[in-house]
Amino acid sequence: MPIVNIQVTREGTTPDRDSVTAEEKAALIKGVSELLLKVLNKPLESTFVVIEEVDTDNWGWGGLPALEYRRKVAVQKAGAES
């Protein structure tokens, strides 16, 4: 029985949203389950998919909190374009 954990940031896919929609989550569950069926021959009814939304305050990369890292990259990109 496969158990798949998907972590996504608690952000929307558009600026006016602050989370992944129920429809997007359903599509992730369906797609992952179908992939496991196709690749590993795991029945849909024995595949579990867990989606966890992580607040942007709780993750980071490049040694910085995520939002700070994004600001840094944006500033660097703006400087490179001018």
N, C-alpha and C positions, 0 to 999 in steps of 0.2 A: 504494500500500500504506500504509494508515494505521498509525501507531504511537501508542498512547495510553499516557501515563505517569500513573499514579495514585499519589499520595503519601498515606499515612495515618500517623497517629501510632502508635507501638508501644504501644498500649493496647488492652485488650479492650473489648468492648461491655457487659460486666458487671464488677462490682468484683472477681470472683474470677479474671479472666483478664488476661494482660498482652500479648496480641497478637490480631490478627485471625485467625479460624479459617480452615482450608483451605476449608471450605464457603462461608464469606463471600467469600473471594477468588474461588472458582469462580463464585459468583453475580455478582460484579463483572465478571469477564471475560466471562461470558455476556451480561450485560445491556448492557455497553458495545459488545460486538461486534454484538449484535442491533440496537442503536440506530444504529450506523454503517451496517448493512445497510438498515435502514428509511429513514433520512434521506438517506444519500449513495449508496445502492445499492452499497456496498462488500462484496464477498463475505467470508463468515466466514473462509475459509481464507487470505485475504490481510490480515487484521487482526491486529495484534500488540498485546497489552496487557501492560504491565509494572507490577507493583505493588511499591512501595518502602515499607518501614516505617521511619519516622523516630523515633529515640529522643526522648523528651520533653525531654531535655537539649539537643537540637540544633535547637530551634525556639522561637519566641516571638512575641509581638505586644504592642502597646501599650508598646514600649520595654523589656519585661521578659521573662525566660525564662518559658515557658508555665506551669509549675507555680506560679511566683511570681505571675504575672498572675491565675491562677485563685483563688489565696488572697486576693489583693487584692479581686477582684470579690465573693468570698464574704463577706468582712468588710463591704464596702460594702452588700451586699444584706441581711446580718443587721442592720446598723445602721438601714437604711431600714425594716425590718419591725418594729423595736421602738419 
